[in-house]
Amino acid sequence: MTEVGNGYTGRFAPSPTGPLHFGSLVTAVASYLDARQAGGRWLVRMEDLDPPREQAGAADTILRSLEAHALHWDGEVLYQSQRHDAYSRCLDRLLARRLAYHCQCRRRDIIAMGGVYDGRCRRRTEAFDGATAIRLKVDTGGGEPGPVITFTDLIQGSCSQQLAAAVGDFIIRRKDGLFAYQLAVVVDDIEQGITHIIRGSDLLDSTARQIFLFRLLGQAEPLYGHIAVVVNKRGQKLSKQTGAAALDDSRAGANMGAALRCLNLPPPAELHDAGAAILLQWALQRWRRDGLPAVMATDNPLS
Ligand SMILES: [Zn+2]
């Protein structure tokens, strides 16, 4: 039996808080090139977990934008908003194994603890009044320091994080009832059989928590590669919050050319007016993880 996609399954997972902007295009292109060059599958997941932050119609706008840039995905798009049962089942399993617990501490309590949650609700015996968050234990207690998660990032190299010191017992369901990103992303990466994750370095700090959760759930974690994120003149990551402009899909070729320049793949002069599909084909022959820049500072490359 031949393995579909050479055993490589990658994914791009935008949040529909607004239309696709240049920074997310660069991430999408990197993950697409890495997957397709390996002969792998490339999936899209819509991380629509937080309705108050989302913009009506943004998910469809993002998908149309990906298509306009010749970033064609395999299979069906997975929507996190339709995955609540799976997240609930995972939470129930973690609670039943006493790996997670309820907590009602407030933000100001955690600031008073020095910013890293000290696990005090683990020992709480009295009943809670009102809504609770659910936290995951990052160590087994009993004075053990807890695991140091180490991994070799495909782009950043060797990384490690001591979870108890760096983040403490972290939230997997929020007090308002919303599932936390760290839980949903792992449950979905397992469901979709993701083997390789190429994404922005703003998520590097989340990776140890996610690997920890994979291992608790008895699953092998995927390989991770974090590319530098595109920043604006003030050094801020391009995002809706920092005022990044929506991509103009009618200029897909120019957008793709600019994205490839960010990835150290400047197209030659004869491809100056080429469309996105031609540019992607050209880049597929040349993509190299080790050719990536450490920083992608840019003044608006499209202006
Ligand atoms: Zn607490």
Boltz pocket constraint, residues with backbone or C-beta under 6 A from the ligand:
constraints:
  - pocket:
      binder: B
      contacts: [[A, 102], [A, 103], [A, 104], [A, 105], [A, 119], [A, 120], [A, 121]]
      max_distance: 6.0
